[in-house]
Amino acid sequence: MPTTPTLPPLLPRLLDTLAGYRQQGRKALAVLLDPDDFAADRLLHFVALTRQHPIDFFLVGGSLVLTEHQAALIALLKAEAPQVPVLLFPSHALHVDPAADGILLLSLISGRNPDFLIGQHIVAAPRLRQSGLQVLPTGYMLVDSGRPTTASYISGTAPLPHDKPSIAAATAMAGEQLGLRLMYLDGGSGAQQPVSAAMIRAVRQAVDTPLIVGGGLNTGEKIYTALAAGADLVVVGNHLERTPNFLADAVAAVREAEHGLARI
């Protein structure tokens, strides 16, 4: 009879870690890296910056991922920054990679495409069971950010209206009632505007799960606003690829929001 692989020793339970952050009022920062934009020299420089300005998680994924690039990216991160957990941010069942630490198992609850609500999950389930990855069941909600995004195009779904926080709150509430353990509000890659503070507050009041927010967080002020509104973890991607030195401001904004300090 086949046995279920065990997790590597000493690897923290990532869901427990995120739930602990929420209970303790700790704020966290994740950096999203797209394997399609993978360049080893640039990444080595960026990882060196994370030693000066520590982050909490690497997310690896994108809407169009070549799996060999993903494997190379994860291998480099595990070699150069082994202390930072690597979470997969998949858009397809083929993006499962056991070299990572965990996976955000995204159910696109803002849309009505069954393939991204459950279809891809069925295809991935046997590989996930064999992989030993920690699975983080996540209610993923795309939010209108002022422009069409790759995520909405690939998924074939309409995003939640930017100015309808009550719809987002009810969607998150339904996801929590279905047993999802994390909620993720995302404006998408290259968002013109971030998820509004009003929507973040509404979702925060509606659910007890840790809340992740990403998309359009390209200034320290926007990061601070998202965290002050109730996000537990913010995700920054595109802007850091173009401006790696933004990491210092991003980390400072997270710490200021965590301690309730005013932005300088």
SVG drawing of the C-alpha trace seen along z (x, -y; Angstrom):
<svg xmlns="http://www.w3.org/2000/svg" viewBox="-22 -62 47 64">
<polyline fill="none" stroke="black" stroke-width="0.4" points="0.0,0.0 1.6,-3.4 2.5,-5.7 2.0,-9.5 5.3,-11.3 6.2,-13.2 7.3,-16.8 11.0,-17.6 12.0,-17.8 11.9,-21.3 9.8,-22.8 7.3,-25.0 3.6,-24.4 3.0,-27.3 -0.8,-27.6 0.0,-27.7 2.6,-30.4 0.2,-32.6 -2.6,-32.0 -0.1,-33.0 0.8,-36.2 -2.9,-37.1 -3.3,-36.3 -0.2,-38.2 -0.9,-41.3 2.3,-40.5 2.4,-41.8 4.3,-40.0 5.8,-40.6 6.0,-38.1 7.9,-38.7 6.3,-37.2 8.8,-36.0 7.6,-35.0 9.7,-32.2 9.0,-33.6 11.2,-36.6 13.8,-34.4 17.4,-35.7 20.0,-34.2 22.3,-37.2 19.4,-39.6 17.9,-37.2 21.2,-36.7 21.5,-40.5 17.9,-40.6 18.4,-37.7 21.4,-39.6 19.1,-42.6 16.7,-40.3 19.5,-39.6 19.7,-43.3 16.0,-43.7 14.5,-40.4 11.2,-39.2 8.8,-36.4 8.1,-34.4 8.9,-33.9 6.0,-33.2 6.8,-31.6 4.4,-31.6 2.6,-33.4 -0.1,-33.1 2.2,-31.6 4.9,-29.4 7.5,-27.3 8.1,-24.5 11.9,-24.2 12.3,-27.9 10.2,-27.4 12.5,-24.5 15.6,-26.5 14.2,-29.5 13.2,-27.4 16.6,-25.6 18.4,-29.0 16.1,-30.3 16.6,-27.2 20.4,-27.4 20.8,-31.1 18.0,-31.9 17.1,-28.6 15.7,-30.4 12.8,-31.9 9.9,-29.6 9.1,-29.2 5.4,-28.9 4.1,-28.0 1.5,-30.4 0.2,-28.2 -2.1,-28.9 -2.1,-25.3 -1.9,-21.7 1.5,-21.3 3.0,-23.9 3.3,-21.5 7.0,-21.3 8.0,-19.3 11.2,-21.3 9.1,-24.2 8.0,-24.3 4.3,-24.7 1.6,-25.7 -1.2,-28.2 -3.9,-25.9 -6.0,-28.6 -9.7,-28.3 -10.8,-31.3 -14.0,-32.0 -14.5,-35.4 -15.1,-33.8 -17.5,-31.2 -15.0,-29.1 -15.3,-25.5 -11.7,-24.7 -10.2,-27.2 -12.8,-26.5 -12.1,-22.7 -11.0,-21.3 -7.3,-22.0 -7.3,-20.8 -8.6,-17.4 -5.8,-17.0 -3.2,-18.1 -4.5,-16.2 -2.5,-12.9 0.7,-14.8 0.1,-17.0 -0.4,-14.0 2.8,-12.5 4.8,-15.7 4.9,-16.2 4.2,-19.9 2.3,-21.7 -1.1,-22.6 -2.6,-26.0 -6.2,-26.0 -6.8,-29.6 -9.8,-31.5 -8.5,-33.6 -10.4,-36.8 -9.5,-38.9 -10.4,-42.5 -10.8,-45.1 -7.7,-47.2 -8.5,-49.6 -7.2,-47.5 -7.5,-43.9 -4.9,-41.6 -3.3,-38.4 -5.0,-36.5 -8.5,-37.5 -7.8,-36.8 -6.3,-33.3 -9.0,-32.3 -11.8,-33.6 -13.4,-35.3 -14.6,-38.9 -12.9,-40.5 -14.9,-41.7 -15.9,-45.4 -13.4,-47.7 -16.1,-49.7 -18.2,-46.8 -16.6,-45.8 -19.8,-44.0 -19.6,-41.5 -15.9,-40.8 -16.9,-40.3 -19.7,-37.9 -17.5,-36.0 -14.8,-35.6 -17.4,-34.6 -18.6,-31.8 -15.1,-30.7 -14.4,-30.5 -17.6,-28.5 -16.5,-26.1 -13.4,-25.4 -10.7,-27.6 -8.0,-28.6 -6.6,-31.8 -8.2,-34.6 -6.3,-36.4 -7.5,-39.7 -5.5,-40.4 -5.6,-43.3 -3.4,-41.2 -0.1,-41.6 0.5,-45.2 -2.5,-46.6 -3.1,-50.3 -4.7,-50.6 -4.4,-48.4 -7.4,-46.8 -9.1,-49.5 -8.8,-50.0 -12.6,-49.8 -12.7,-46.3 -9.8,-45.1 -11.6,-46.3 -14.9,-44.7 -13.2,-41.3 -11.2,-41.5 -14.5,-42.1 -16.2,-39.2 -13.7,-36.4 -11.2,-35.2 -8.8,-33.6 -5.4,-35.3 -5.8,-37.8 -3.3,-38.2 -3.4,-41.3 -1.5,-41.9 -1.5,-43.8 -0.6,-47.5 1.4,-47.8 4.2,-49.9 4.8,-52.5 5.4,-52.2 2.2,-54.2 0.1,-51.7 1.6,-48.8 1.0,-50.6 -2.6,-51.4 -3.3,-47.7 -1.9,-46.4 -3.5,-49.1 -6.9,-48.2 -6.5,-44.6 -4.2,-42.6 -1.9,-40.2 0.4,-39.5 1.1,-41.8 2.6,-40.6 4.9,-42.7 6.1,-41.5 6.3,-43.6 7.5,-46.8 10.4,-45.0 11.5,-43.4 11.9,-46.9 13.1,-48.6 14.8,-46.2 15.8,-48.9 12.1,-49.4 12.5,-46.4 13.9,-48.7 10.8,-50.9 8.5,-47.9 10.0,-46.3 10.0,-49.6 6.2,-50.1 5.5,-46.6 7.3,-47.2 5.6,-50.6 2.1,-49.1 2.9,-46.3 3.8,-48.7 1.1,-51.3 3.6,-53.9 2.8,-56.8 4.4,-56.9 7.3,-59.4"/>
</svg>
